[in-house]
């Protein structure tokens, strides 16, 4: 697969999963500080279920595009860490997206070795 094609596929998958298909409830509920979790409602899923499922979707996309289970699992972990950092207000949305794109560039670099 050509580098440009791989980069395009990874960027499209990221945009679709992070913006187009991420419902507002997931964007809010994956944040541990969200008001959705403030009242201790045990019937509402905990934040880590939302974060885990969101990150797993991203990892699955990386795996399907690259064919690398290692990169897919790495994406699950890194996506969760980066999003948690944004939810904790340690990074801005722009920094969050830049870090996600740096991960994709790293995956491409790894595959070129």
C-alpha positions in Angstrom: 0.0 0.0 0.0 1.3 3.4 -0.9 2.2 5.8 1.9 -0.3 8.5 0.7 -3.1 5.9 0.5 -2.4 4.6 4.0 -2.2 8.1 5.4 -5.5 9.0 3.7 -7.2 5.9 5.1 -6.0 6.6 8.6 -7.0 10.2 8.5 -10.5 9.4 7.1 -11.1 6.7 9.7 -10.0 9.1 12.5 -12.2 11.9 11.3 -15.2 9.6 10.9 -14.8 8.1 14.3 -13.8 11.2 16.2 -16.4 13.6 14.7 -19.0 12.1 12.3 -19.9 9.0 14.3 -19.2 10.1 17.9 -22.5 11.1 19.4 -22.8 13.9 21.8 -23.5 11.5 24.7 -20.3 9.7 24.1 -18.2 12.9 23.9 -19.7 13.9 27.3 -19.9 10.5 29.0 -16.2 9.5 28.3 -15.2 12.5 30.5 -14.9 11.5 34.1 -15.6 15.0 35.2 -18.9 15.2 33.2 -22.1 16.1 35.0 -23.5 12.8 33.7 -21.4 11.1 36.4 -21.9 13.7 39.2 -24.9 12.2 40.9 -23.4 8.7 41.2 -26.1 7.2 39.0 -25.2 3.5 39.0 -27.6 2.8 36.1 -25.6 5.1 33.7 -22.4 3.4 32.4 -19.2 4.7 34.0 -16.9 7.0 32.0 -14.4 4.2 31.3 -16.9 2.2 29.4 -17.5 5.1 27.1 -13.8 5.9 26.8 -12.9 2.2 26.2 -15.5 1.7 23.6 -14.5 4.9 21.8 -10.8 4.0 21.9 -11.5 0.4 20.8 -13.3 1.7 17.7 -10.2 3.7 16.8 -7.9 0.8 17.5 -10.1 -1.5 15.4 -9.9 1.0 12.5 -6.1 1.2 12.7 -5.9 -2.6 12.8 -8.2 -3.0 9.8 -6.3 -0.4 7.8 -2.8 -1.5 8.6 -3.3 -5.2 9.3 -1.2 -4.8 12.4 -2.6 -6.0 15.7 0.2 -4.3 17.5 -0.6 -0.9 16.0 -4.3 -1.5 16.7 -3.7 -2.2 20.4 -1.3 0.7 20.6 -4.0 3.0 19.2 -6.5 1.8 21.8 -4.1 2.8 24.5 -2.8 6.0 23.0 -6.3 7.2 22.0 -7.6 6.7 25.5 -4.6 8.5 27.1 -4.8 11.5 24.7 -8.6 11.8 25.1 -8.3 11.5 28.9 -5.8 14.3 28.8 -8.2 16.5 26.8 -11.1 15.6 29.1 -9.0 16.6 32.1 -8.3 19.9 30.4 -4.5 19.2 30.2 -4.7 19.6 26.5 -6.9 21.6 24.1 -8.9 20.2 21.2 -6.2 21.4 18.8 -3.5 19.7 20.8 -5.6 16.5 21.1 -6.0 16.3 17.4 -2.4 17.0 16.7 -1.4 14.2 19.1 -3.8 11.8 17.3 -2.3 12.8 13.9 1.3 12.3 15.3 0.3 8.8 16.3 -0.9 8.1 12.7 2.4 9.4 11.3 4.2 7.2 13.8 2.3 4.1 12.6 3.1 4.9 9.0 6.8 5.3 10.0 6.8 2.0 11.8 5.2 0.2 8.8 7.9 1.7 6.5 10.8 0.1 8.6 
